Amino acid sequence: MHKFKKTKLVFISLIAIAGSVSSCKKQSGSDRLTIPEPTIAVEKIQATVVDNIDITLRDNYRILLRGIEYNYSLSKALLVASPVRAPYQLPYKKDTGGNLQPISEQQALIIQLVASGYLFQNNELKDPPPPRPIIKDQETEKNLINADMLIGKFFGVPSNNLANINFTHANNLLDFEIKNIVSDKIESIKLVIRNEQFKPLRLTNNRYRAVITGSWYTPADVTVLIYNVDKSFIAKKIINAQDVKQDRHYNLMLEANQDNTNYTVINKSETKWSDEKWPQ
């Protein structure tokens, strides 16, 4: 009787072990325990700005690192930023000697200095998609400056203090003039990028200025919409998507025909925007 009980217990134990082994073998890749990627909390960002750009007039700007918001203060020519809430967790790798592997320039971290409400990024995702611009009217000087997002890159050894970052224009400046226009036939002028219309800043009767999205985002055509008082309008493409760059100042003229039914782009030129004082 005792011998039977002992044999039965051994048999049950063997079944349990076999079941456990079988269960382990049946585990799919998604069920396996994954080791979290090591990260460093970025507690400080230190950056400079291209000399010709005056950022003292900027209101409600913040620094964004992969969608994580940082407030900054300006000390002489240096921007020093700290996280508003939880800091960005910067992934890192070590080489065989145990040293932190540098981030290459090709894989650099992109950092934005941008006015609140002008950039969208879903930072609730583990791997957020690239940020996208939010386009707004620029009919005032303040709105024009707010559209001027700056961009910087960090590459080098990962650290909780990212330094040696230099901000410059991420977007482009556009100045255009409408020549031979019959002004009493025109109601308004707008620009269109990706089917989004916005008002440029009017400098004089026939001269306009706007900040247009640079090549950091998927380039798109830039079109001028000229609305007539009779509710008709004319659409004229003035910059092709393949010609959109970053940190450029485009100048051009639209010459109207006699009855304002067509326009020709003339005297088109471009220079490096950050070579000029801004705001002017």
C-alpha positions as CSV (number, residue, x, y, z in Angstrom):
1,M,0.0,0.0,0.0
2,H,2.7,2.5,0.9
3,K,4.8,1.4,-2.1
4,F,1.8,2.2,-4.4
5,K,1.3,5.7,-2.9
6,K,5.1,6.5,-3.3
7,T,5.0,5.3,-7.0
8,K,1.9,7.4,-7.6
9,L,3.5,10.5,-6.1
10,V,6.6,10.1,-8.3
11,F,4.5,9.6,-11.4
12,I,2.5,12.8,-10.6
13,S,5.7,14.8,-10.0
14,L,7.1,13.6,-13.4
15,I,3.9,14.8,-15.1
16,A,4.1,18.2,-13.5
17,I,7.8,18.6,-14.5
18,A,7.1,17.5,-18.1
19,G,4.2,20.0,-18.2
20,S,6.3,22.8,-17.0
21,V,9.0,22.1,-19.6
22,S,6.4,21.8,-22.3
23,S,4.9,25.1,-21.3
24,C,8.3,26.8,-21.5
25,K,8.9,25.4,-25.0
26,K,5.5,26.7,-26.1
27,Q,6.2,30.3,-25.1
28,S,6.1,32.7,-28.0
29,G,8.7,35.4,-28.6
30,S,6.3,38.0,-27.3
31,D,5.9,36.2,-24.0
32,R,9.6,36.1,-23.2
33,L,11.0,38.5,-20.6
34,T,12.6,41.5,-22.3
35,I,15.3,43.5,-20.6
36,P,14.5,47.3,-20.7
37,E,16.9,49.4,-22.7
38,P,19.1,51.4,-20.4
39,T,18.6,55.2,-20.4
40,I,20.0,58.4,-19.0
41,A,17.6,61.1,-17.7
42,V,18.4,64.4,-19.5
43,E,18.2,66.9,-16.7
44,K,19.8,69.9,-18.5
45,I,20.2,71.2,-22.0
46,Q,22.7,73.9,-22.8
47,A,22.7,75.6,-26.2
48,T,23.6,78.7,-28.2
49,V,21.8,80.5,-31.0
50,V,23.2,81.7,-34.3
51,D,24.6,85.2,-33.8
52,N,22.2,87.0,-36.1
53,I,19.0,85.7,-34.4
54,D,17.7,87.8,-31.5
55,I,15.5,85.5,-29.3
56,T,14.8,88.2,-26.6
57,L,11.6,89.2,-28.4
58,R,10.2,85.6,-28.3
59,D,7.2,85.0,-26.1
60,N,6.0,81.7,-24.7
61,Y,8.8,79.7,-26.3
62,R,10.0,76.3,-25.0
63,I,12.5,73.6,-25.9
64,L,11.3,70.2,-27.1
65,L,13.3,67.1,-27.0
66,R,11.5,64.1,-28.6
67,G,8.2,65.8,-27.5
68,I,9.4,66.4,-23.8
69,E,9.1,70.0,-22.8
70,Y,11.9,72.0,-21.2
71,N,11.8,75.6,-19.9
72,Y,14.8,77.7,-20.5
73,S,16.5,80.8,-19.2
74,L,18.9,83.0,-21.1
75,S,22.3,83.7,-19.5
76,K,24.3,86.0,-21.8
77,A,24.5,84.0,-25.0
78,L,23.7,80.6,-23.4
79,L,20.3,78.9,-23.2
80,V,20.0,76.7,-20.1
81,A,17.0,74.4,-20.0
82,S,15.5,72.0,-17.5
83,P,12.4,69.7,-17.8
84,V,9.0,71.0,-17.0
85,R,7.9,67.5,-15.8
86,A,9.7,64.1,-16.2
87,P,12.9,64.4,-18.2
88,Y,13.5,62.7,-21.5
89,Q,15.0,59.2,-21.0
90,L,17.9,59.0,-23.5
91,P,18.7,55.4,-24.6
92,Y,22.4,54.5,-24.6
93,K,24.6,51.6,-25.5
94,K,28.1,50.5,-24.3
95,D,31.0,49.1,-26.2
96,T,32.9,46.0,-25.3
97,G,35.0,48.1,-22.9
98,G,32.0,49.3,-21.0
99,N,32.2,52.9,-22.4
100,L,29.1,54.8,-23.6
101,Q,28.9,54.7,-27.3
102,P,28.7,58.2,-28.9
103,I,25.6,59.2,-30.9
104,S,26.7,59.8,-34.5
105,E,25.9,63.0,-36.4
106,Q,23.7,61.0,-38.7
107,Q,21.7,59.7,-35.7
108,A,21.7,63.1,-33.9
109,L,18.9,64.1,-31.5
110,I,16.8,66.8,-33.0
111,I,15.9,69.5,-30.5
112,Q,13.3,72.3,-31.3
113,L,13.0,75.8,-29.8
114,V,9.4,76.7,-30.7
115,A,6.5,78.8,-29.7
116,S,3.7,77.1,-27.8
117,G,1.1,75.8,-30.2
118,Y,3.2,75.7,-33.3
119,L,4.4,72.1,-33.2
120,F,2.6,68.8,-32.5
121,Q,4.2,65.6,-31.4
122,N,2.5,62.6,-29.8
123,N,5.0,61.9,-27.0
124,E,2.6,59.4,-25.3
125,L,3.9,56.8,-27.8
126,K,7.0,54.8,-27.1
127,D,8.4,55.6,-30.5
128,P,6.6,58.9,-31.5
129,P,6.5,59.8,-35.1
130,P,8.3,63.0,-36.3
131,P,6.7,66.2,-35.1
132,R,4.5,68.1,-37.6
133,P,4.1,71.9,-37.9
134,I,1.0,73.7,-37.0
135,I,0.4,76.6,-39.5
136,K,-1.3,79.8,-38.3
137,D,-2.0,83.2,-39.7
138,Q,1.0,85.6,-39.7
139,E,-0.7,88.9,-40.3
140,T,1.0,90.5,-37.3
141,E,4.7,90.8,-36.5
142,K,4.4,88.7,-33.4
143,N,2.7,85.9,-35.2
144,L,5.4,86.0,-37.9
145,I,8.2,85.6,-35.2
146,N,6.2,82.8,-33.5
147,A,6.3,80.9,-36.7
148,D,10.1,81.0,-36.7
149,M,10.9,77.6,-35.1
150,L,14.6,77.1,-34.4
151,I,16.3,73.7,-34.5
152,G,19.5,72.2,-33.1
153,K,21.2,68.8,-33.0
154,F,23.0,66.9,-30.3
155,F,25.5,64.2,-31.1
156,G,28.3,62.8,-29.0
157,V,28.5,60.9,-25.8
158,P,25.1,60.5,-24.0
159,S,24.8,62.5,-20.8
160,N,22.3,63.9,-18.4
161,N,23.6,67.3,-19.5
162,L,23.4,67.8,-23.3
163,A,25.6,70.6,-24.5
164,N,27.3,72.0,-27.6
165,I,24.0,72.5,-29.3
166,N,23.5,75.5,-31.7
167,F,20.1,76.6,-32.8
168,T,19.3,78.1,-36.2
169,H,16.2,78.6,-38.4
170,A,14.3,75.4,-39.1
171,N,12.0,77.1,-41.5
172,N,12.4,79.6,-44.4
173,L,11.5,83.3,-44.8
174,L,9.5,84.4,-47.9
175,D,9.2,87.9,-49.2
176,F,7.1,88.6,-52.2
177,E,5.7,91.5,-54.1
178,I,2.8,91.7,-56.5
179,K,3.6,94.0,-59.5
180,N,1.1,95.8,-61.8
181,I,-1.8,94.7,-59.5
182,V,-5.2,96.4,-59.9
183,S,-5.6,96.9,-56.1
184,D,-9.3,97.7,-56.1
185,K,-10.0,94.2,-57.6
186,I,-8.1,92.4,-54.8
187,E,-9.9,91.4,-51.6
188,S,-7.1,89.4,-49.8
189,I,-3.9,87.4,-50.2
190,K,-3.2,84.1,-48.6
191,L,-0.6,81.4,-48.9
192,V,-1.3,77.6,-49.1
193,I,0.9,74.8,-47.8
194,R,-0.5,71.2,-47.7
195,N,-4.0,72.5,-48.3
196,E,-3.7,74.8,-45.2
197,Q,-4.4,78.5,-45.9
198,F,-2.8,81.3,-43.8
199,K,-2.4,85.0,-44.1
200,P,1.0,86.5,-44.6
201,L,2.2,89.8,-43.0
202,R,1.5,92.8,-45.2
203,L,4.6,95.0,-45.3
204,T,3.3,97.6,-47.8
205,N,0.4,97.8,-50.2
206,N,1.8,95.1,-52.5
207,R,4.6,93.5,-50.4
208,Y,4.1,90.5,-48.1
209,R,6.2,88.4,-45.8
210,A,5.8,84.9,-44.3
211,V,7.6,82.1,-42.6
212,I,7.2,78.8,-44.5
213,T,7.9,75.3,-43.3
214,G,11.5,74.1,-44.0
215,S,12.8,70.8,-45.2
216,W,12.9,69.3,-41.7
217,Y,9.3,68.3,-42.5
218,T,8.1,66.6,-45.7
219,P,8.6,69.5,-48.3
220,A,5.4,70.8,-50.0
221,D,4.6,73.3,-52.7
222,V,4.0,76.9,-51.7
223,T,1.1,78.6,-53.5
224,V,-0.3,82.1,-53.4
225,L,-4.0,82.6,-53.4
226,I,-5.3,85.9,-54.7
227,Y,-8.9,86.5,-53.8
228,N,-10.8,89.1,-56.0
229,V,-13.6,91.2,-54.8
230,D,-16.0,89.4,-57.2
231,K,-15.3,86.2,-55.1
232,S,-13.1,84.7,-57.9
233,F,-9.6,83.7,-57.0
234,I,-6.3,82.9,-58.7
235,A,-3.9,80.2,-57.4
236,K,-0.2,80.5,-58.4
237,K,2.5,78.1,-57.3
238,I,5.6,80.1,-56.4
239,I,7.9,77.5,-54.8
240,N,8.1,73.8,-55.8
241,A,8.4,71.2,-53.1
242,Q,11.7,70.0,-54.4
243,D,13.1,73.5,-54.0
244,V,12.2,73.8,-50.3
245,K,15.3,73.8,-48.1
246,Q,16.1,75.0,-44.6
247,D,17.3,78.4,-43.3
248,R,16.7,80.1,-46.7
249,H,15.3,83.6,-47.5
250,Y,13.3,83.5,-50.7
251,N,12.6,86.7,-52.6
252,L,10.3,86.9,-55.6
253,M,7.9,89.1,-57.5
254,L,4.5,88.2,-59.0
255,E,3.7,90.2,-62.1
256,A,0.0,90.6,-62.9
257,N,-1.4,90.8,-66.4
258,Q,-3.7,93.7,-67.4
259,D,-6.9,92.2,-66.0
260,N,-5.5,90.4,-63.0
261,T,-6.3,87.0,-64.5
262,N,-2.8,85.6,-64.4
263,Y,0.5,86.1,-62.7
264,T,4.1,85.4,-63.7
265,V,6.9,84.7,-61.1
266,I,9.9,86.9,-61.8
267,N,13.1,88.0,-60.1
268,K,13.3,84.9,-57.9
269,S,16.3,84.6,-55.6
270,E,17.4,83.0,-52.4
271,T,20.0,83.6,-49.7
272,K,20.9,82.1,-46.3
273,W,18.4,83.4,-43.8
274,S,20.7,83.2,-40.8
275,D,23.3,85.4,-42.5
276,E,20.8,88.3,-41.9
277,K,19.8,90.0,-38.7
278,W,16.5,88.7,-37.5
279,P,14.0,90.1,-36.6
280,Q,14.9,92.9,-39.1
